[in-house]
């Protein structure tokens, strides 16, 4: 299996603060990774680098076989699908859901005066339908609920048929029903043979979908543990990551944890 994403001794320093410290990480084809850690652990920094929006201070990063710093990022980015709160803020409030999705094919965050190919619009409509958002296509982005926005953002992330998909806290702000619906859809998608390699950031064990295969645990910019999910997501590793005595429980493919 070839590495879709590779970090080698990556560190990020801003002023006197070290956001990441000597992180080495390899994400291979068809793997589905969870990245977890407390606030300030470096998760967002990690994802910004993976999405080629930030360069490391030291170390090397290879994305889809191309080393950052030695490749035209504008040509690389269409192969990386991203759904995040930061991206949501770039979409105009009056943007229609359909236009928010279809404009990703042209590297835009919304529709202006450009004309789109009919096949692009058909693909956007199909993706919205697959993520349960077909009734939203004419709705403006500002009127959508958090759950609806997340489904639109995921459809947008898939518009270019990416080889790598990055999901930054997709269940943040959702109520119980919305979370469970999204987690179920992500689990089904992760099990699909046509799904790209995936990396998902979350704070909560309950948000880990079935069929995710690996996990990285971060604390203070450093890797606490990483590897296959069932072997790595242990009570001991979680206690170290969150600096809290915990009880870890598993029911089927789902996890929960409580403070002791």
N, C-alpha and C positions, 0 to 999 in steps of 0.2 A: 504494500500500500504506500502511495506517495503522500508526502505532507502537503496539505492544502494551506496550512498556516504554521510557521515556525518562528519561535522567539529563541534567540541565543544570547544569554547573559544580558538581558535588556534591563536597563535602569533609566528612570526619568527623574530629573532633579529640577525643581523650580525654586530659585532663591536658596534658602537653607533647608527646604523641605524635599525629602526624597519620596516621590510618589510610588515608584516601583524600584525594587532592589534585586538585581541579578536574577531576573525571571527567565527561565528556560522552559519551553513549552512546545509540544508538537501535536498538531491536530491533523489526523489523517482522513483520507477520503471516506465518506459514509459514516463518520463518527458524529455523535450528537453530544455536545459538551454542556455541562452546567458550570457556571462560575459563581461562587458564593463567598461571602465575607461580610463583616460589619461595615458600617459607614466609615469611609476613609481608608478602606482596605486597598484601594487601587483598581477596583473593578471598572469604573468608567474610563480611567486612563488606559487600561488594558484594551478596552473595546475601541477607544478612539484610535489607538495604534493599529489594531486589527482592521479597522475600516479605512486605514491610510489617511486619517484626518490629523494625525500627530506623529512626529518622528521621535524616536527614543533619544535620550541624551547620549547613552552608550549602548553598545550591543548591536546585533543585526536582526532584521525582521524580513522574512520571506513570505510573500503572499501569492498563492497560486503559481509557485515556481519562480516568481520575480522578486528580486531583492529591492526593498525600499531604498531609494537614493540612486538606483541605477535603472529606473524604469519610468516611463511616462504614466503618472498616476491617473490622468484623465482617461487613458485607454484601459487601465486596470479596473477602475471603480465600477463600471457597469457589470462586472462579474461578481460584485459583492453586494448582496441585498442587506439593507439596514432598516430596522424598525426601532425607533427610540423616541424618548420625550423631546430630545433636542431637535430631531427631524420634524416632529409634530409642530414645534414652534416656528418652523420655517414656512409652513403652509398657511396661506392667507385664510382668514376666518371665513371669507365669502366663497372660497374655492369649493366647487362641487366635488363630491366624493369620487365620481368617475374621472374627473380631470386630475385630481390628486394622484390617482393611480396611473393613468395613461401617460402623464407627463414624465414619469420616471424613465420611460423608454428614451427620453431625450435629455436625461440628466437635469431636469428642471424640477422645482418644487411646486409647480402650478402651471396652469395654462395661461398663455398671453395671447398673441395673435397668430401663433404658428398653427399649421394644419397638420392633423395626424392621419396616418394611414388607417384604412378601415380595419385591417388585420390587427393593428395595435388596439383599436377600440374594442374589437371582438375579444382579444385576449384579456383586456382589462375587465370587461363584462364577465368573462368566464371565471376569472380569479375572484372577483367580488362575490359571484354566486357560490364558488367553492368554499369561501370563508363566511357564508351566511350573511352577506351584506348586499345582496342584489336589490333589495328594496331601498337602499340608501343612495343610489347612484346620482340622483338629482338633488340630494340634500346638501346644504352647505356645511363645511367642516365644523364650524362653530356650534352648530345645532346638534351634533352627534354626542351621544353619551361616551363615557370613557371606554366601555366595551366595544362600542361601534367604531370609535376611532382606532382602537387597536386592530380590529379586523381589517379596516381600510388600510392601515399602515403596513400590515403583513402582506396584503394583496399588492400594495405598491412595491414592497421589497422584492416580490417575486416577479415583477413585471418584466425584468430583463433576463429571466431564466438564469439566475446567478448560480455560480458554483459554490459559493460560501454565503451563508445567511447568518446575520448577527441580530439577536433580539435582546434589547436592553430593558429589562424589567417589564415585559409585556403585560403582566397582570397587575401592575401597580395601580392603585386607585379603584379597582373593581370590587363590587360587592360579591357575596358568596356565589350567587347564581352566575354572575358574569365571569368570575374566576373559573368556576368549574366548567362552564361551557368552553372557555378559551383553552383551558388545560386539556380537555377532551379533544378539541380540534387539533391542538399541537401534538398530542399523542398519536392521533391517526396520521397526521402528516409525517411525523418522525418515523413511523413504520413503513411509509411508502418508499418504494424502490426509486421513484423519480425525485424524491426530496434531495436538496443539496446537503452538503456538510453543514452542520448547524452548531452555533454557540449561543447560549442563552444565559443572561445574568439574572439572578433573583436573590432576594433576601430571605425567602421563606421556603422551607422544605415542602410545604403543602403545594407549592406552585410547580414542583418538578413533574413534568409529564412522564407517563410511561414511555418506554422505548428510547429514552435517553441513555447513553452508554457510558459516559465518562464525567468526572467532576474535578474541578480545581478549587481548592479552598485557599483563600488569601487572607492575610492579616498584616496591617501596617506595611503594605507594599511587597510583602514576601510570601512565597508559596509555603503553606503549611503542609499540604499534601495534594497529590494529583494522581489520577489513574482511573481504572475501571470503577464505575459508580458503586457497585455492590461491595467491592473490597475497600474502597476509599472513604465512602460516606459512613464513617463509624462514629460512635458516641465519643470516643477519645479524641478523634480528629476535630469533631465539632466543638467539643469543650475547649480545645486549644485555640481554635479559630475565633470563637466568640468570648473566650475568657469567662466561661460561665458553666457551672455544673448542670448537666442536662440529662434528661431521659429521652432516648431515641426510640421511636416506634415505627414499625413498618406493617402496612396492611396491603397485601398484594404488591402492586408496583408503586404505591404511594407511601410517603414518609411524613411523620410529624415529630416534633420535639417540644419538650416542656422543661422549664427550669426546675431543678431539684432544690 
